[in-house]
Amino acid sequence: MRKRALVLLVATMTLTGCASSVDGNSTPKSEPPQSQVVVQMTSAPPPTDAAQTVLDNMTTAQKVGQLLMVPLNLSDDVSVLDSVLGDGMATGILLLGNGWSKSHVSQVTQYARMHAIGQPTAFYIAVDQEGGQVQRLSGSGFSKIPSAVTQGTWTPQKLTDQATTWAQELKAAGVNLNLAPVADTVPSAMTRQNQPIGALQREFGSTPATVGQHAVAFIKGMTAGGIQSCVKHFPGLGRVSGNTDFTDVGVEDTTTTTTDAYLSAFKKSMSAKPAMVMISLATYGKIDAKNPAVFSSKVITSLLRGKLGWQGVVISDAMEGEAIKSVPVAQRGVNFIKAGGDIAIFSSLSDLQKAAAGIEKLMNSNSAFAAKVDAAVLRVLRAKAEAGLLH
């Protein structure tokens, strides 16, 4: 129970005597001195921040773990994650590849719950459930979701209603985070040559107004169905030709600026309060020509968090992408956090462990970096608190 503020009131008052007149009126012999009042107050304690409390009791290794998402391929036995999850080295599990059945996903979620016993938080169970060619969960218990191009022709209300159903299906399987929707705008003239988005029909439309409106509708549906969502791939992959996962050619955007109209689709999306924003691996020459967005403080801290005001979780695209192959694996997580990022996704367990070692090593020798880690972990824990994942 919150204690009430204590108030101490000390008052001293000196009054002179009064003489009665013959007509019954009273008049003071002299003017009384002013009352002297001393008030001392202690303020009530602030509301308890559950996320801060969890953070304060975490080990260094547990903090590092909250900033790394571990992969699980469809063909993997879930036991491959034993050492990683048992040591608290991951914030959650990302299911990779299309074709996951409800029973298979349920096995993973049950496994995750078992390993969360004794941990400060439960795990995220994350998927890319966009629709079309990117739908990880299918079969009995899951709707066949059309592509984003088709979803973009629906009214926003219809999309929200449908997304609510899709979210309920995910929740029933134990999933709690959908790395969707895509808020990239692909100009109509670039649809075929844009390999990461347009060629796969992952865009809601060819104008930021259409994309933003439908991304908001999708997020609202996910939220209504009990699933957290993630807008991607900031600041946009619609104007590159190469897919950053598979090539380092054609992955520089030479058009987008910090005031670009295409950013409005992301800004609109963020107004619907997704849990996360995903950063792309492309390079944006007119914003930061020296660093891919995922390693750029100009993109993450100055533009996304500063100019656009995003204060929630920032998550990376898969850190094994060919677009960033020149950066040593052990340095990738470090560079992302330095730039203002929070959760780094790795598609390889060995790479995740290398990244964890790199982050922990720098934390132990650099107090400024350790403070950045704490700030990132706190953002993740607050998102988890919203999802009911704090113990």
Helices and strands as residue ranges (DSSP letters): E 7-12, E 18-20, E 26-28, E 36-41, H 50-56, H 60-65, E 68-73, G 78-81, H 82-86, E 92-96, H 102-116, E 124-127, E 129-131, E 134-135, H 148-151, H 156-173, E 177-178, G 188-190, G 198-200, H 208-224, E 228-234, E 252-253, G 261-263, H 264-270, E 276-279, E 283-284, E 288-292, G 293-295, H 297-297, I 298-307, E 313-316, G 322-324, H 329-339, E 344-345, H 349-365, H 367-386
